[in-house]
């Protein structure tokens, strides 16, 4: 049996998304495909698979090398949305165990730094668009577009703040 679920997660909600995917596995659903906000599952035994999300660099060579190295540990790529990589591993004893993708705190901090860098570039584009739209006095929709961009910027800043807090907690615990 196949199940398709539409669910929306923002970039800083990767922990919640990962937990949701593992909850779906606990209910007997294996993730087979992901396209942005659409997840495709097929029926399986509960807790057969464990899921993790990682963030890829922009280098295709490094990414391929990384994928090859994790496959040697039995970790498979399920899908990719932008730079987020969805990974699964078969849970051999069908318990609630979680495989640890991040071998140490520094790896997790690097993951968060990559996410911060990418998100900062995105918010910079939003701000640039806001400046361009608001400076165009002939555009009748400028106030509405500016308002929408301001809302997006506030949401994005909130996400950046949450990622930064997670990173600071990890750095302080070292």
GUDREN-521720 format. One record per residue (C-alpha): residue number from 1; x, y, z; residue in one letter. Coordinates in steps of 0.02 Angstrom, whole numbers. Layout:
N
[pt NUM [X Y Z] "A"]
...
//
This chain:
174
[pt 1 [0 0 0] "X"]
[pt 2 [61 175 -42] "X"]
[pt 3 [26 334 55] "X"]
[pt 4 [59 513 -2] "X"]
[pt 5 [67 650 128] "X"]
[pt 6 [83 837 100] "X"]
[pt 7 [171 918 246] "X"]
[pt 8 [265 1082 256] "X"]
[pt 9 [421 1108 361] "X"]
[pt 10 [526 1265 363] "X"]
[pt 11 [715 1250 349] "X"]
[pt 12 [744 1267 536] "X"]
[pt 13 [619 1130 577] "X"]
[pt 14 [733 988 519] "X"]
[pt 15 [728 909 694] "X"]
[pt 16 [538 905 693] "X"]
[pt 17 [536 837 515] "X"]
[pt 18 [659 700 562] "X"]
[pt 19 [555 654 714] "X"]
[pt 20 [397 648 607] "X"]
[pt 21 [481 533 479] "X"]
[pt 22 [536 416 619] "X"]
[pt 23 [359 421 693] "X"]
[pt 24 [293 370 522] "X"]
[pt 25 [416 225 522] "X"]
[pt 26 [355 175 695] "X"]
[pt 27 [179 168 622] "X"]
[pt 28 [239 54 480] "X"]
[pt 29 [275 177 339] "X"]
[pt 30 [438 179 240] "X"]
[pt 31 [484 342 153] "X"]
[pt 32 [514 305 -31] "X"]
[pt 33 [514 478 -110] "X"]
[pt 34 [512 661 -62] "X"]
[pt 35 [474 811 -171] "X"]
[pt 36 [477 974 -73] "X"]
[pt 37 [318 956 31] "X"]
[pt 38 [255 790 -37] "X"]
[pt 39 [311 631 49] "X"]
[pt 40 [277 459 -24] "X"]
[pt 41 [275 308 91] "X"]
[pt 42 [246 123 70] "X"]
[pt 43 [187 1 200] "X"]
[pt 44 [320 -91 300] "X"]
[pt 45 [343 -171 470] "X"]
[pt 46 [343 -40 609] "X"]
[pt 47 [515 30 655] "X"]
[pt 48 [600 -52 505] "X"]
[pt 49 [687 109 452] "X"]
[pt 50 [771 252 542] "X"]
[pt 51 [783 424 459] "X"]
[pt 52 [905 568 469] "X"]
[pt 53 [920 733 377] "X"]
[pt 54 [1088 807 327] "X"]
[pt 55 [1139 962 233] "X"]
[pt 56 [1246 947 76] "X"]
[pt 57 [1381 1064 16] "X"]
[pt 58 [1372 1140 -157] "X"]
[pt 59 [1517 1033 -220] "X"]
[pt 60 [1454 885 -323] "X"]
[pt 61 [1619 793 -300] "X"]
[pt 62 [1618 811 -110] "X"]
[pt 63 [1434 761 -104] "X"]
[pt 64 [1464 604 -207] "X"]
[pt 65 [1612 558 -98] "X"]
[pt 66 [1505 585 57] "X"]
[pt 67 [1363 477 -12] "X"]
[pt 68 [1485 338 -56] "X"]
[pt 69 [1560 341 119] "X"]
[pt 70 [1393 332 211] "X"]
[pt 71 [1330 192 98] "X"]
[pt 72 [1470 84 165] "X"]
[pt 73 [1384 96 335] "X"]
[pt 74 [1216 40 264] "X"]
[pt 75 [1145 216 254] "X"]
[pt 76 [1043 249 96] "X"]
[pt 77 [991 411 13] "X"]
[pt 78 [801 419 4] "X"]
[pt 79 [789 589 -78] "X"]
[pt 80 [847 767 -82] "X"]
[pt 81 [758 934 -76] "X"]
[pt 82 [873 1077 -117] "X"]
[pt 83 [1026 1044 -8] "X"]
[pt 84 [933 941 122] "X"]
[pt 85 [976 757 106] "X"]
[pt 86 [854 626 171] "X"]
[pt 87 [940 468 231] "X"]
[pt 88 [877 301 295] "X"]
[pt 89 [953 151 378] "X"]
[pt 90 [874 -16 408] "X"]
[pt 91 [839 -42 592] "X"]
[pt 92 [902 -219 617] "X"]
[pt 93 [824 -250 787] "X"]
[pt 94 [662 -152 752] "X"]
[pt 95 [675 -51 911] "X"]
[pt 96 [662 136 935] "X"]
[pt 97 [851 158 917] "X"]
[pt 98 [916 303 815] "X"]
[pt 99 [1077 295 714] "X"]
[pt 100 [1188 444 747] "X"]
[pt 101 [1233 531 585] "X"]
[pt 102 [1331 666 675] "X"]
[pt 103 [1480 579 756] "X"]
[pt 104 [1518 726 870] "X"]
[pt 105 [1458 898 921] "X"]
[pt 106 [1575 985 800] "X"]
[pt 107 [1496 895 652] "X"]
[pt 108 [1325 952 712] "X"]
[pt 109 [1390 1131 733] "X"]
[pt 110 [1458 1124 554] "X"]
[pt 111 [1287 1064 495] "X"]
[pt 112 [1204 1212 580] "X"]
[pt 113 [1335 1332 509] "X"]
[pt 114 [1298 1271 332] "X"]
[pt 115 [1114 1297 363] "X"]
[pt 116 [1146 1472 433] "X"]
[pt 117 [1255 1520 285] "X"]
[pt 118 [1126 1463 157] "X"]
[pt 119 [983 1546 251] "X"]
[pt 120 [1080 1709 268] "X"]
[pt 121 [1103 1713 79] "X"]
[pt 122 [917 1685 55] "X"]
[pt 123 [868 1825 175] "X"]
[pt 124 [992 1940 87] "X"]
[pt 125 [897 1909 -75] "X"]
[pt 126 [732 1950 13] "X"]
[pt 127 [805 2113 79] "X"]
[pt 128 [876 2159 -92] "X"]
[pt 129 [705 2127 -172] "X"]
[pt 130 [623 2231 -37] "X"]
[pt 131 [740 2377 -73] "X"]
[pt 132 [712 2364 -261] "X"]
[pt 133 [522 2351 -247] "X"]
[pt 134 [504 2489 -118] "X"]
[pt 135 [612 2607 -221] "X"]
[pt 136 [502 2583 -375] "X"]
[pt 137 [369 2718 -352] "X"]
[pt 138 [282 2677 -517] "X"]
[pt 139 [238 2500 -465] "X"]
[pt 140 [59 2501 -398] "X"]
[pt 141 [81 2338 -304] "X"]
[pt 142 [241 2396 -218] "X"]
[pt 143 [160 2419 -45] "X"]
[pt 144 [85 2244 -50] "X"]
[pt 145 [243 2162 -114] "X"]
[pt 146 [346 2257 15] "X"]
[pt 147 [230 2200 154] "X"]
[pt 148 [242 2018 97] "X"]
[pt 149 [432 2031 89] "X"]
[pt 150 [440 2108 264] "X"]
[pt 151 [336 1963 331] "X"]
[pt 152 [452 1837 244] "X"]
[pt 153 [604 1925 315] "X"]
[pt 154 [532 1918 492] "X"]
[pt 155 [492 1732 473] "X"]
[pt 156 [666 1697 404] "X"]
[pt 157 [750 1796 543] "X"]
[pt 158 [651 1695 669] "X"]
[pt 159 [717 1535 589] "X"]
[pt 160 [895 1601 588] "X"]
[pt 161 [877 1642 772] "X"]
[pt 162 [818 1465 812] "X"]
[pt 163 [963 1386 718] "X"]
[pt 164 [1085 1504 804] "X"]
[pt 165 [1014 1458 976] "X"]
[pt 166 [1038 1272 938] "X"]
[pt 167 [1216 1307 883] "X"]
[pt 168 [1254 1411 1040] "X"]
[pt 169 [1188 1274 1153] "X"]
[pt 170 [1303 1147 1068] "X"]
[pt 171 [1453 1263 1077] "X"]
[pt 172 [1426 1298 1262] "X"]
[pt 173 [1412 1113 1303] "X"]
[pt 174 [1586 1077 1231] "X"]
//
